[in-house]
Amino acid sequence: MSSDWTVVSLREPDQLTLIEAMVAAVPDLNVRQAADDSLLELLDDADELQLAIELPRLVRVPQEVTRLLAGAEISAVPGTTVPAVFTPGSGDPADQPLWWQEVHVRDGAPQASVRAESLCHEIARRCDGVVALPQGGGV
């Protein structure tokens, strides 16, 4: 089993942004590409999988975000812009492009949940986004 964190952001988490976020949040993990380069795997020094990061996807219908994340605890990063889809009355969500990125944690991996939460908040901070915590909360 794994736990899933989701970052929903106004700006695309491009490759440079992801690298900077990983260096800031999880500098002790190694990176390798997997699944035909659509997934980044973060490994500890023993080559044990800790986190898997899917490449970001553009959300075509912003309302789908609220449907897919219904009931999820949303964590906003202080000082960043929160997408309108999460702040009713702040504008038309259709006017904002949204990016969806998932980070998966393998259960039983030591400190993986703490690392995932830190990484997701770092990505959200850099891309004006929020983090949807896994069901049952984060760390």
N, C-alpha and C positions, 0 to 999 in steps of 0.2 A: 504494500500500500504506500501511497505517497500523499503529501499535502500539497495544495496548490495555492499560490499567491497570484494575484492578477494586478498588473499596473495598467491603468487607463490614463492616457496622457494626451495633451494638446499638441505636443511636438513628437515627431518620430524619434524613438531611441535608436539612432544610427550606430554604426559600428564603433566609431570613436567615442561616442557617449557611453556605450556599454563597456568599453574597455576602461574608460575613466571611472565609471561607477564600480566596476569590479576591483580596480586597484584601490579605490577608496574604501570599499566595504568588505571585501574578502581577499586581501592581498596574499594570504597564505595558501590559496587554492590554485591549482593548475587548470588550464583550459585546453579542451580539445573539441574539434568539430565532429558532429555525428549526424546520422539520418540525412545523408546527402546534403550536408551543410545547412540544414534547417534547424539545427539544435546545437547549442553549446553545452558541453558537460563540464562541470567544475568538480575536480577531483582533489582528494587530500594527497599527502606525500606517499601514501601506500597504494595509490591509484584506486581508491575506493570512491565511488560516485557519491557526491554530496548534494549537488544541485544540478538541475537541467533547465536551461533557459531556451524557450522557443523564440524564434525571430518574431519581431512585432508585425502585427497585421492592421491594416487600415480598416476601420469600422465604417461600413457603408450606410448603416441605418442606426443613428445614435440611440434611438429608443430601445434597441436590442440590448444595449448595455444595462439599462435598468431592469429589463426583463431577466437577463442572464444572471445578474448579480442581486436579484430580489432577496432580501433578508440577510445579505452579507454585511459584515461590519466594514465600513469604509474608513480608512485612515488618511486624513489629509496632512500634507507636510506643511508646517508653519512657514509662511512667507511665499508660498507658491500659489499660482492661480488654480482654482478648482474648476474643472470643466462644468459648463452650464447644466449638463445632464444630471449632475449631483446637487445643484443649487437652484431649485425652482424659483422662477421670477428673476433670474440674473441674466436672461437672454435666451435666444432661440438656440437649442442644442444643434439644430440642423446647420447653423452658421459656423460651427466649430468642427474641424476634422478631428477625429479621435483615433488614437492608436491603442491597441490591445496587445499586451504581452504577458505571457504566463511563465512563472517560475515554479518548478516542481521540486519537492523535497522527498527523498527516499526516507521512509520511516526507519528509525533505529540508527540513523547516521548522527553521531555526536555533534551537537551544536548546529546542525543543519537548519533548524527552524530559526534560530537566532540569526544565522548568516543570511537566510532567505529574506527575513524581514528587513534586515539592514540593507541588503542589496536592493530590494524593491523600493524602499524609501529613498535610497540614493538615486535610482533611476527616475522615480517620480519627481524628486527635487530638481533634477537636471532637465526634465522634460515637461514641467508644469502638469503634474498628474496627481492621482490618488492611488492608494493601494487598497485592494479588496483582500481582507484577511481570509484565511481558510476557515471553513465551517468550524465553529467551536473556538474561534479567536486565534490570535497569533501566539507569540511566546509569553 
